[in-house]
Amino acid sequence: MLRELTLLQFRSHRRSHLTFDGRPVAIYGPNGAGKTNILEAISLLSPGRGLRRASAEELMRRAEAVGWKIRAETELHEMETSALPGASREVLIDGKAAPQVALGRILRVLWLVPAMDRLWIEGAEGRRRYLDRITLSFVPAHAEAVLAYEKAMRERNRLLKDQVSDQRWYHALEGQMAEAAAQIAANRAEALARITAAQDGASTAFPAAHLAIVNGGPEDLAAALAEGRRRDMAAGRTLEGPHRVDLEAIYAEKDVPAALCSTGEQKALLISLVLANARALAGEPVVVLLDEVAAHLDAGRRAALYDEICTLPAQVVMTGTGAELYDSLGPRGRYYEVVEHEGVSQVNERSAL
Ligand SMILES: Nc1ncnc2c1ncn2[C@@H]1O[C@H](COP(=O)(O)OP(=O)(O)OP(=O)(O)O)[C@@H](O)[C@H]1O
């Protein structure tokens, strides 16, 4: 469980400190105060670029531009991630340099942010990224399989672009890609199966969404890649493989694809999925970040959400503009108010509302 979080020179925060216990944390304050920046800092306690996919440079407080640091403590570990100007992000775990992927073994960070509202209607890339984030939460080693696949694919793409015709060069790379792809497919399938299982029979106010992989790619990727070399050379890149799959969600009760659902229904499906993801990870240290979710729900659904997060086997940290959004959470929650003063976010704990 996350116990302490410190943001140093991170976006609008000069030095902000939050502590956590088992209660859901509700962060409130006006637009632009720096609430989402706190969630973003927590999201960087997992591998990747966090919930805004920002570069290390963008995260640096603009006024000082001295680099940024996030420190966090769980019951068992100290984690630190930081970047100096012009440098990439670094990770320390218990004081020792570690690769980013090691973060995924300490905390499983899940999130739902307003940018995901269009997940089902925009391009497949966002859905693939979402699929891999879900998968990573169940199988931290998924990051290594994806990195291995991408490395081999980049090399193959270079050969294709350079119009290298010696077929022997391709063979070894395609073998490596096929091996990593099999692992990626198995990890993704496991993640979807566990989410489905967590939705079946759960008593929840949010509608079940059944996820399925679309365009899963050929059974024998090595053979398909060997066969597709001429086509891929014309395109200058690899056109088949796990980097091309798509993810579909079906509103189970209505048997309608999420892309055809109303805006409110799509939001409800995403809430349902993030809650199922957290339930399926029971026993692991899970943090769920909900950015501006409460504001889009009517009072009844908001109360239902709070009831669910209070029994979720995960820590929940959420944001919203007004304290009144949390009326039905009451003393079950822990509250932080964020305000901006002369360009700096100030974070203060408030007693139960
Ligand atoms: N690198 C940076 N340096 C300094 N300030 C930054 C940086 N990046 C973002 N900000 C500031 O952070 C603020 C936005 O913070 P954040 O997105 O956390 O707001 P919020 O409280 O979630 O607001 P809303 O309710 O509108 O979503 C803006 O005022 C923005 O100018």
The ligand as an SDF file (V2000), in Angstrom:
LIG
                    3D

 31 33  0  0  0  0  0  0  0  0999 V2000
    5.6290   21.9250  -16.1070 N   0  0  0  0  0  0  0  0  0  0  0  0
    4.8340   22.7370  -15.4200 C   0  0  0  0  0  0  0  0  0  0  0  0
    5.3170   23.7310  -14.6410 N   0  0  0  0  0  0  0  0  0  0  0  0
    4.4950   24.5460  -13.9370 C   0  0  0  0  0  0  0  0  0  0  0  0
    3.1670   24.4470  -13.9630 N   0  0  0  0  0  0  0  0  0  0  0  0
    2.6240   23.4850  -14.7230 C   0  0  0  0  0  0  0  0  0  0  0  0
    3.4110   22.5760  -15.4860 C   0  0  0  0  0  0  0  0  0  0  0  0
    2.6030   21.7230  -16.1250 N   0  0  0  0  0  0  0  0  0  0  0  0
    1.3380   22.0820  -15.7990 C   0  0  0  0  0  0  0  0  0  0  0  0
    1.3560   23.1290  -14.9530 N   0  0  0  0  0  0  0  0  0  0  0  0
    0.1930   23.8040  -14.3650 C   0  0  0  0  0  0  0  0  0  0  0  0
   -0.5650   22.8610  -13.6270 O   0  0  0  0  0  0  0  0  0  0  0  0
   -1.9190   23.2940  -13.6830 C   0  0  0  0  0  0  0  0  0  0  0  0
   -2.8050   22.1430  -14.0820 C   0  0  0  0  0  0  0  0  0  0  0  0
   -2.7960   21.2310  -13.0770 O   0  0  0  0  0  0  0  0  0  0  0  0
   -3.8320   20.0290  -13.0700 P   0  0  0  0  0  0  0  0  0  0  0  0
   -4.0280   19.4920  -14.4170 O   0  0  0  0  0  0  0  0  0  0  0  0
   -3.3720   19.1440  -11.9750 O   0  0  0  0  0  0  0  0  0  0  0  0
   -5.1490   20.8110  -12.6460 O   0  0  0  0  0  0  0  0  0  0  0  0
   -6.4610   20.2660  -11.9940 P   0  0  0  0  0  0  0  0  0  0  0  0
   -6.4910   20.7780  -10.5910 O   0  0  0  0  0  0  0  0  0  0  0  0
   -6.5910   18.8100  -12.1840 O   0  0  0  0  0  0  0  0  0  0  0  0
   -7.5100   21.0490  -12.8420 O   0  0  0  0  0  0  0  0  0  0  0  0
   -8.8930   20.6640  -13.5620 P   0  0  0  0  0  0  0  0  0  0  0  0
   -9.9210   20.6110  -12.4870 O   0  0  0  0  0  0  0  0  0  0  0  0
   -9.0880   21.8090  -14.4870 O   0  0  0  0  0  0  0  0  0  0  0  0
   -8.6490   19.3670  -14.2710 O   0  0  0  0  0  0  0  0  0  0  0  0
   -2.0500   24.3840  -14.6800 C   0  0  0  0  0  0  0  0  0  0  0  0
   -2.1950   25.6060  -13.9770 O   0  0  0  0  0  0  0  0  0  0  0  0
   -0.7390   24.3350  -15.4260 C   0  0  0  0  0  0  0  0  0  0  0  0
   -0.3520   25.5890  -15.8670 O   0  0  0  0  0  0  0  0  0  0  0  0
  1  2  1  0
  2  3  1  0
  2  7  2  0
  3  4  2  0
  4  5  1  0
  5  6  2  0
  6  7  1  0
  6 10  1  0
  7  8  1  0
  8  9  2  0
  9 10  1  0
 10 11  1  0
 11 12  1  0
 11 30  1  0
 12 13  1  0
 13 14  1  0
 13 28  1  0
 14 15  1  0
 15 16  1  0
 16 17  2  0
 16 18  1  0
 16 19  1  0
 19 20  1  0
 20 21  2  0
 20 22  1  0
 20 23  1  0
 23 24  1  0
 24 25  2  0
 24 26  1  0
 24 27  1  0
 28 29  1  0
 28 30  1  0
 30 31  1  0
M  END
$$$$
